[in-house]
Amino acid sequence: MTDHQRKQALEEMKNIEIDFAKLREKIYQEKMDELDNEIEMIKNNQHPDFVESIKKLEAKKDERIRMANAWKRYQLQCIDNQFRIYYKELDSSRQSKINLSRKDLIEEVQNNRWKIYKDKRKIELNNLASSSGYEPSNKYKKRKTSKSEVSLLKSMRMSGK
C-alpha cells in the first residue's frame, strides 16, 4: 500500500468516525426527545402506560370501595339485627313483668274480695245472732251441755236410780 492510499484510508476512517459520532449524537438526541416527550405525556396524563396503570389503580380503588361499602352494609345490618333482637328481648321481658304484676294484683284483689266477703258474712251472722239471740258459739255450748245431760239421764235410767 502506498502512502497516498494510506492517507486516503485514514481520511475515510476519520470521516466514518465523524459520521458515527454524529449518528450516535443524533440517536442520543432522539432518545432524549422521546424521553422528554414521554415526560410531557405523563405530566398531561396522556402516556399510554401511565394511563393504563392509572386505570388499573382506579379499578382496584373502586373495587376496594365497593367491598368496603358492602362490608359496611353488612355490619350495619348485623347491628340492626342485634338491636331488633335486644329490643324484642327487652319488650318480652317487660311484657312478662307486666303480666306477672297483673296476675299478682288480680290475685291480691281476689284475696281481698274473699276476705271482705267473709268479714261481711261474719258481721251479718253476728247481727243476725244478736237480733235473734242466736249465737253459733252458744249453740255449740248448748248442744254439748245438752248431750252431756242426755248421757247422764241415760246412765241414770240404766242404773235404775
C-alpha positions as a printed NumPy array, in Angstrom:
array([[   0.   ,    0.   ,    0.   ],
       [   1.198,    3.366,   -0.881],
       [   1.305,    6.43 ,    1.191],
       [  -1.442,    8.008,   -0.734],
       [  -3.702,    5.052,   -0.284],
       [  -2.902,    5.027,    3.357],
       [  -3.814,    8.724,    3.76 ],
       [  -6.952,    8.144,    1.83 ],
       [  -7.831,    5.15 ,    4.071],
       [  -7.103,    7.218,    7.191],
       [  -9.234,   10.058,    5.82 ],
       [ -12.09 ,    7.667,    5.179],
       [ -11.743,    6.2  ,    8.669],
       [ -11.793,    9.69 ,   10.119],
       [ -14.935,   10.5  ,    8.102],
       [ -16.518,    7.222,    9.236],
       [ -15.716,    8.061,   12.881],
       [ -17.167,   11.555,   12.449],
       [ -20.284,   10.129,   10.799],
       [ -20.51 ,    7.55 ,   13.582],
       [ -20.173,   10.264,   16.272],
       [ -22.856,   12.357,   14.516],
       [ -25.092,    9.328,   14.23 ],
       [ -24.519,    8.473,   17.886],
       [ -25.311,   12.092,   18.847],
       [ -28.429,   12.004,   16.678],
       [ -29.593,    8.724,   18.278],
       [ -28.864,   10.163,   21.723],
       [ -30.842,   13.307,   20.912],
       [ -33.737,   11.262,   19.518],
       [ -33.787,    9.149,   22.699],
       [ -33.7  ,   12.313,   24.828],
       [ -36.516,   13.828,   22.764],
       [ -38.522,   10.619,   23.19 ],
       [ -37.944,   10.686,   26.957],
       [ -38.879,   14.401,   27.124],
       [ -41.981,   13.624,   25.096],
       [ -42.881,   10.737,   27.452],
       [ -42.328,   13.003,   30.482],
       [ -44.701,   15.582,   28.984],
       [ -47.23 ,   12.861,   28.215],
       [ -47.005,   11.624,   31.826],
       [ -47.415,   15.192,   33.141],
       [ -50.508,   15.616,   30.954],
       [ -51.885,   12.15 ,   31.86 ],
       [ -51.595,   11.019,   28.238],
       [ -48.854,    8.391,   28.375],
       [ -50.402,    5.019,   27.386],
       [ -48.572,    3.006,   30.061],
       [ -49.311,    5.648,   32.696],
       [ -52.971,    5.849,   31.66 ],
       [ -53.23 ,    2.047,   31.782],
       [ -51.621,    1.966,   35.249],
       [ -53.987,    4.703,   36.451],
       [ -56.975,    2.762,   35.073],
       [ -55.837,   -0.375,   36.907],
       [ -55.306,    1.577,   40.129],
       [ -58.714,    3.256,   39.76 ],
       [ -60.33 ,   -0.141,   39.153],
       [ -58.637,   -1.552,   42.276],
       [ -59.69 ,    1.52 ,   44.261],
       [ -63.278,    1.228,   43.018],
       [ -63.326,   -2.483,   43.886],
       [ -61.982,   -1.769,   47.388],
       [ -64.577,    0.967,   47.873],
       [ -67.314,   -1.377,   46.659],
       [ -66.118,   -4.107,   49.041],
       [ -65.826,   -1.619,   51.927],
       [ -69.358,   -0.392,   51.27 ],
       [ -70.638,   -3.976,   51.115],
       [ -68.858,   -4.726,   54.414],
       [ -70.299,   -1.545,   55.917],
       [ -73.829,   -2.516,   54.812],
       [ -73.307,   -5.995,   56.247],
       [ -72.063,   -4.604,   59.569],
       [ -74.98 ,   -2.153,   59.744],
       [ -77.409,   -4.998,   59.019],
       [ -75.818,   -7.084,   61.785],
       [ -76.059,   -4.168,   64.213],
       [ -79.677,   -3.588,   63.193],
       [ -80.477,   -7.289,   63.692],
       [ -78.787,   -7.307,   67.102],
       [ -80.72 ,   -4.184,   68.085],
       [ -84.02 ,   -5.727,   66.987],
       [ -83.296,   -8.939,   68.91 ],
       [ -82.256,   -6.971,   72.008],
       [ -85.379,   -4.791,   71.712],
       [ -87.622,   -7.849,   71.355],
       [ -85.973,   -9.456,   74.395],
       [ -86.492,   -6.276,   76.406],
       [ -90.077,   -5.991,   75.225],
       [ -90.723,   -9.648,   76.017],
       [ -89.17 ,   -9.254,   79.462],
       [ -91.193,   -6.09 ,   80.063],
       [ -94.398,   -7.792,   78.938],
       [ -93.625,  -10.786,   81.157],
       [ -93.134,   -8.489,   84.162],
       [ -96.365,   -6.656,   83.334],
       [ -98.257,   -9.952,   83.116],
       [ -96.743,  -11.158,   86.395],
       [ -97.621,   -7.869,   88.112],
       [-101.134,   -8.023,   86.677],
       [-101.528,  -11.612,   87.917],
       [-100.246,  -10.676,   91.384],
       [-102.574,   -7.674,   91.566],
       [-105.568,   -9.721,   90.426],
       [-104.722,  -12.389,   92.991],
       [-104.372,   -9.76 ,   95.719],
       [-107.683,   -8.148,   94.734],
       [-109.384,  -11.568,   94.71 ],
       [-107.955,  -12.37 ,   98.152],
       [-109.157,   -9.009,   99.443],
       [-112.58 ,   -9.667,   97.918],
       [-112.87 ,  -13.029,   99.648],
       [-111.675,  -11.537,  102.905],
       [-114.241,   -8.729,  102.623],
       [-116.935,  -11.258,  101.694],
       [-116.063,  -13.467,  104.695],
       [-115.948,  -10.446,  107.013],
       [-119.318,   -9.296,  105.677],
       [-120.845,  -12.751,  106.251],
       [-119.381,  -12.837,  109.749],
       [-120.826,   -9.398,  110.523],
       [-124.187,  -10.408,  109.034],
       [-124.225,  -13.58 ,  111.133],
       [-123.289,  -11.632,  114.258],
       [-126.001,   -9.066,  113.528],
       [-128.493,  -11.856,  112.904],
       [-127.468,  -13.63 ,  116.102],
       [-127.613,  -10.513,  118.219],
       [-131.041,   -9.557,  116.882],
       [-132.469,  -13.077,  117.302],
       [-130.437,  -14.152,  120.282],
       [-128.781,  -16.816,  118.199],
       [-125.051,  -17.211,  118.505],
       [-123.296,  -20.094,  116.835],
       [-120.756,  -20.455,  119.623],
       [-123.554,  -20.595,  122.233],
       [-125.337,  -23.197,  120.144],
       [-122.259,  -25.428,  120.286],
       [-122.007,  -24.997,  124.062],
       [-125.73 ,  -25.679,  124.468],
       [-125.501,  -28.794,  122.32 ],
       [-122.538,  -30.07 ,  124.322],
       [-124.336,  -29.414,  127.601],
       [-127.477,  -30.994,  126.259],
       [-125.584,  -34.117,  125.134],
       [-123.923,  -34.485,  128.493],
       [-127.316,  -34.125,  130.244],
       [-128.851,  -36.736,  127.932],
       [-125.936,  -39.03 ,  128.642],
       [-126.324,  -38.517,  132.336],
       [-130.07 ,  -39.255,  132.156],
       [-129.474,  -42.401,  130.106],
       [-126.91 ,  -43.654,  132.55 ],
       [-129.294,  -42.951,  135.453],
       [-132.084,  -44.776,  133.737],
       [-129.958,  -47.808,  133.114],
       [-128.722,  -47.919,  136.599],
       [-132.283,  -47.572,  137.824],
       [-131.924,  -44.619,  140.05 ]])
